Amino acid sequence: ESPILPGIVFILVILFVSFIGFYTYKFAISDFAFAESFKQARQNNAQRSYQLQSQAISDFPQRADYHRVFSQVNLSLANSLSQSVQPGSSPSGETRQNITTLLQQGINSARNAVILAPLASINWQNLAQIYRSLINVGKDAENFAISSMNRAITLDPYNPQLYIQLGGIYYQLKRFDLAQNQFMTKTLKS
């Protein structure tokens, strides 16, 4: 008959509902910003698309999908910048710095996706692709690519694409015997 117990329960319910409501709101806002980023990308507004994806990640950093997509966007922008440099010429210091920043952001975002969802094979596959694109550019990129792809295979051993991609990494490294073994494994798993 004491009003204390109902008061405590009421406060706990309010705190619980507020907590859930806050994160639901953050999730919805981030999802809206991320969806809008794709619309901006289709309209060739790369800068606004990039800003919206950054905002979505900032609003709700717990979404591995956001990080995975953002890593690919950063890699694409870095590739685009590097291809804009005239053959035979050296990129400016600012261009070089932008490329380095984009590559590092791509790696960090891919790693974040793996940290947030370590049992999702697609995140490890994405990380391997990021590292594969940095072979001959980044230190130990080939080892990180192979390791990440092996982790993806461990999580999804019946996916033949993963074996083909690992074989592609070995082929790129001119390790033809290992590449052939992966391509044969793909045939056996199919």
C-alpha positions as CSV (number, residue, x, y, z in Angstrom):
1,E,0.0,0.0,0.0
2,S,3.0,2.2,0.0
3,P,3.4,4.6,-2.9
4,I,7.1,4.1,-3.1
5,L,7.1,0.8,-5.0
6,P,4.7,2.0,-7.8
7,G,6.8,5.2,-8.0
8,I,10.1,3.2,-8.4
9,V,8.4,0.9,-11.0
10,F,7.1,4.0,-12.9
11,I,10.6,5.6,-12.9
12,L,12.2,2.4,-14.1
13,V,9.6,2.1,-16.9
14,I,10.2,5.7,-18.0
15,L,13.9,5.2,-18.0
16,F,13.6,2.0,-20.0
17,V,11.2,3.5,-22.6
18,S,13.4,6.6,-22.8
19,F,16.5,4.5,-23.5
20,I,14.7,2.4,-26.1
21,G,13.2,5.5,-27.7
22,F,16.5,7.3,-27.9
23,Y,18.2,4.5,-29.7
24,T,15.2,3.9,-32.0
25,Y,15.3,7.6,-32.9
26,K,19.1,7.5,-33.6
27,F,18.7,4.3,-35.7
28,A,15.8,5.8,-37.7
29,I,17.7,9.1,-38.3
30,S,20.9,7.3,-39.4
31,D,19.0,5.0,-41.7
32,F,17.3,7.9,-43.3
33,A,20.6,9.7,-43.8
34,F,22.2,6.6,-45.3
35,A,19.3,6.0,-47.7
36,E,19.5,9.7,-48.7
37,S,23.2,9.2,-49.4
38,F,22.3,6.8,-52.2
39,K,19.9,9.2,-53.7
40,Q,22.7,11.9,-53.7
41,A,25.1,9.4,-55.3
42,R,22.7,8.7,-58.1
43,Q,22.5,12.4,-58.7
44,N,26.3,12.5,-58.9
45,N,26.6,14.6,-55.7
46,A,29.5,12.6,-54.3
47,Q,30.4,15.2,-51.6
48,R,26.9,15.3,-50.1
49,S,26.6,11.5,-50.3
50,Y,29.9,11.1,-48.5
51,Q,28.7,13.6,-45.8
52,L,25.4,11.8,-45.3
53,Q,27.2,8.4,-44.9
54,S,29.6,10.0,-42.4
55,Q,26.6,11.5,-40.5
56,A,24.8,8.1,-40.5
57,I,27.8,6.4,-39.0
58,S,28.2,9.2,-36.5
59,D,24.6,8.9,-35.5
60,F,24.5,5.2,-35.2
61,P,28.0,3.6,-35.2
62,Q,26.8,0.2,-34.3
63,R,25.7,-0.7,-37.9
64,A,28.3,-2.9,-39.5
65,D,26.6,-2.5,-42.9
66,Y,27.2,1.3,-42.8
67,H,30.9,0.7,-42.2
68,R,31.2,-1.9,-44.9
69,V,29.6,0.3,-47.6
70,F,31.6,3.4,-46.4
71,S,34.9,1.4,-46.7
72,Q,34.1,0.7,-50.4
73,V,33.1,4.4,-51.0
74,N,36.4,5.5,-49.6
75,L,38.3,3.0,-51.7
76,S,36.5,4.1,-54.8
77,L,37.2,7.7,-54.1
78,A,40.9,7.0,-53.5
79,N,41.0,5.0,-56.8
80,S,39.3,7.8,-58.7
81,L,41.7,10.4,-57.3
82,S,44.7,8.3,-58.2
83,Q,43.4,7.8,-61.7
84,S,42.9,11.5,-62.2
85,V,46.7,12.0,-62.0
86,Q,48.2,12.2,-65.5
87,P,50.4,9.2,-66.4
88,G,54.0,10.0,-65.9
89,S,53.4,12.9,-63.6
90,S,53.5,13.0,-59.8
91,P,50.4,13.8,-57.8
92,S,50.4,17.0,-55.7
93,G,51.0,16.8,-52.0
94,E,47.4,17.6,-51.3
95,T,46.2,14.8,-53.7
96,R,48.6,12.3,-52.2
97,Q,47.4,13.3,-48.7
98,N,43.7,12.9,-49.8
99,I,44.4,9.5,-51.3
100,T,46.2,8.3,-48.1
101,T,43.4,9.6,-45.9
102,L,40.7,7.9,-48.0
103,L,42.6,4.6,-48.0
104,Q,43.1,4.8,-44.2
105,Q,39.4,5.6,-43.7
106,G,38.5,2.7,-46.0
107,I,40.6,0.3,-43.9
108,N,39.3,1.6,-40.6
109,S,35.7,1.3,-41.8
110,A,36.2,-2.2,-43.0
111,R,37.8,-3.1,-39.7
112,N,35.0,-1.5,-37.8
113,A,32.5,-3.7,-39.7
114,V,34.5,-6.8,-38.7
115,I,34.6,-5.7,-35.1
116,L,30.8,-5.0,-35.0
117,A,29.8,-8.2,-36.7
118,P,32.8,-10.7,-36.5
119,L,30.6,-13.7,-37.5
120,A,29.5,-12.1,-40.8
121,S,31.5,-13.6,-43.6
122,I,30.7,-10.7,-45.9
123,N,32.5,-8.3,-43.6
124,W,35.7,-10.4,-43.7
125,Q,35.4,-10.7,-47.5
126,N,35.1,-6.9,-47.7
127,L,38.2,-6.4,-45.5
128,A,40.1,-8.8,-47.7
129,Q,39.0,-6.9,-50.9
130,I,40.2,-3.6,-49.3
131,Y,43.6,-5.1,-48.5
132,R,43.8,-6.8,-51.9
133,S,43.4,-3.5,-53.6
134,L,46.4,-2.3,-51.5
135,I,48.8,-5.1,-52.5
136,N,52.1,-3.5,-53.7
137,V,51.0,-0.2,-52.0
138,G,50.6,-1.0,-48.3
139,K,52.9,-2.9,-46.0
140,D,51.8,-6.6,-45.5
141,A,48.6,-5.9,-47.4
142,E,48.9,-9.3,-49.1
143,N,49.1,-11.1,-45.8
144,F,46.1,-9.2,-44.4
145,A,44.1,-10.0,-47.5
146,I,44.9,-13.7,-47.3
147,S,44.2,-13.9,-43.6
148,S,40.9,-12.0,-43.9
149,M,39.7,-14.1,-46.9
150,N,40.6,-17.3,-44.9
151,R,38.5,-16.0,-42.1
152,A,35.6,-15.4,-44.5
153,I,36.0,-19.0,-45.8
154,T,36.0,-20.4,-42.2
155,L,32.7,-18.6,-41.6
156,D,31.1,-19.6,-44.9
157,P,32.9,-22.7,-46.1
158,Y,30.3,-23.6,-48.8
159,N,30.6,-20.3,-50.7
160,P,32.6,-21.0,-53.8
161,Q,33.1,-17.3,-54.5
162,L,35.3,-17.0,-51.5
163,Y,37.6,-19.7,-52.8
164,I,37.7,-18.0,-56.2
165,Q,38.6,-14.7,-54.6
166,L,41.3,-16.2,-52.5
167,G,42.7,-17.9,-55.6
168,G,42.6,-14.5,-57.3
169,I,44.7,-13.0,-54.5
170,Y,47.3,-15.8,-54.9
171,Y,47.2,-15.4,-58.6
172,Q,47.8,-11.6,-58.2
173,L,50.8,-12.5,-56.1
174,K,52.0,-14.9,-58.8
175,R,51.7,-17.8,-56.4
176,F,50.1,-20.0,-59.1
177,D,50.2,-23.3,-57.3
178,L,48.2,-21.9,-54.3
179,A,45.8,-20.1,-56.7
180,Q,45.2,-23.4,-58.6
181,N,44.5,-25.2,-55.3
182,Q,41.9,-22.6,-54.4
183,F,40.2,-22.8,-57.8
184,M,40.2,-26.6,-57.5
185,T,38.7,-26.3,-54.0
186,K,36.0,-24.2,-55.4
187,T,35.2,-26.9,-57.9
188,L,35.0,-29.6,-55.2
189,K,32.8,-27.4,-52.9
190,S,30.3,-26.6,-55.7
